[in-house]
Amino acid sequence: MRALTLLPTLAVVLAACGTMPASRNTPYLPPGVYGVYEDNAIGAINQSAWAFASPANTRGNPIDAAKAVVALEYLSGELRENPRWFGMDSSIPLHMAAARDELRQTLGIRTGTPSQLVVNTLLALNLDLQTGNQPAAITVLGGPIFTLPPEQTLHILSNLPYNQQANLATSRAEDEELPVGGARS
């Protein structure tokens, strides 16, 4: 009987640990983008901190590079809007957004493209790359959000240059990923 009285409390606590619904600034990520049992926010922080620590980490791997770009798109809103991250240094989301903008410029993503469209496009690209469907990947990269030729964008993703802003913002987010109180939600 006691377990039944704790269920509503547990449901509220677990709901507070999840990601917020998509908004204008925070795109929706489907479950499991960063691992089957991984919370997308924690997974995005970990993936991006690893990927942006050194260009060697993603060299020759456009799938991991694109996942890191998706992480920046997502985290620049998630860390600013979700109360889960209340205790995080408020400058981190600002630096994350600046890094996102720099990376968009590097990849030739049109200014003003909604984050959800960038995320959807890069997740489609990842699926095509994972399944070895190169023609479909080139078609995705030839979409209207890109200003560079598809082959050039794919080359950049395969050789993602060092981005100091992304490295610092994501590594600081990783250092602070434990919310106030020290327990991971």
N, C-alpha and C positions, 0 to 999 in steps of 0.2 A: 504494500500500500504506500509506503514511504517513497518508493521509486516512482510511483505514479504522480506524486505531488512534486517531485523534482523535474519531471519531464518538461513542463512549461518553462521553467527557469533555464534548463539546459537548452531548449530551443531558442530562447531569446539570446543567450550567451553565444551560441553557435552562429546565429544570424548576425550578430554584431561583429563576428570575426570574418565574415565573408566580404566580398567586394560589393561595392555599391552598384546600382544599375547604371547603364551607360547614360552619359549626359553629353552635352555639347562639347565639353572639354575632356571627358574620359570615355574612350571607346569601350565597347563590350568585347570581352575576350571569351571565346567558348571554353568550357572546362577542359583541362588537360593540355593546354598549349605548352606549358612548361613542365609536363610530367603527369603521369596518371594520378598520383597521390599528392601532387604539389599544389599548394595554394598559388593561384596565378600571380598575385602581387609579390609574394616571397620568391617565387620562381623567376619572375621578371627582374627583380632586383638582383638575384644571384646570377642569372644568365647575362644580364647587361654588365654587371661589375666584372665578370670573367671576360666577356667578349671585348670590352673597351679597355681592359688593363694593358693589352698589348696587341698590335696588329697581327702578330704571329698566331694568336689564339683562333682567329677566324680565317687566316690565309688559306685560300683554296677551298673554303667551305661557305658558299653563299647562303646555305640554309641557316647556319648558326648566326651569320651576320644579319640576315633578314630578321631572325627572331630577336636579335638585340635591338634592331631598329624598331620593331613592334613594341618591345619592352619600353623604349624611350617614349614612344607615342602614348602608350598606356600610363606609364608612371608619371608623366608630367601632369596629368589630370588626377590620377588616383591619389597621389601623395598630397595633393593640394585640397581635394574635395572630400575624401573619406575621413570621418572622425577617428577612425582606427589609428591614423598616423598623427594625431594631435600633438604628441610629445616630440615629434621629429623636428629638427632644426628647420625653421621656415625658409631658409635660403636654399635648401636642397631642391624643392620643387621648381624654384626659379631657375636654378642652374640646369636642372633637368630639361626644362622648356627651352632654354637657350641652346643646350646641346642638341635637342631635337631639331631646332631650326637650322643649326649648322649642318647637321647630318642630312636634312632634307635638301639643303643647297648642294651638298656634295653629291647626292644621288640624283639630283635634277628633278625633285618633286616640286610641283608648282606651288608657289606661295598661296596660302589661303585654302589649300585642300583640307577638308575636314579630316580629323584624326581617324574617324571610323572608316572612311574610304581608304586611307593609307593602310590601316591595319588589315582590312578585308583584302586589299590588293596584295599585300605582302604575305598574308596567310595563303592566298590562292597560289602565289608564286612558290611558296614553300612546298605545298602539296604537289605541284607540277615537278619541282626539282627532286623531291623525295621519290616520286614514282618514275623518274627518268624521262619525263615528257618534255624534252627540250623545246619542241615547236610551240607547245602551249605556254611554256615559261616565257619564251620570246614574245608571244602574243600578249601576255599579261603585262610585260615590261613596255610594250608598245602602246599601252593604254593612255588615256587622256591626262592622267595625273603626272606623267613623266615628260620632261622637256628634252632629255638626252635620248639618243638612239638606244634601243633595247640591249644590243650587244655591249655598249659602253656601260650601261647601268649594271649589267650582270658582271662585267669585268671589275667594276668598282666594288660590288658586293663580294666578289671573290678575293679582292685585295683591299679591304676596307682600311683607309688610312687612319693613323692615330688621330684621335680627337681628344684633346686634353680636357675640354669641358665635360665631355661624356665620361671620361675616365674618373675625374674628380667627383662629379655628381653621383655616379652610380656606386663608386667605392664608399663615399660618405653615406649614401642610403643603406648600403650593406652593413656598414658599421652601426647604424642606428635602427636596423630593421626590427629590433625588439622594442615593442611599444612601452609606454610608461608603465612602471611596475615590474618590468623585466621579463614578463612571461609572453612567449609567442602565442598569438591567438590562432 
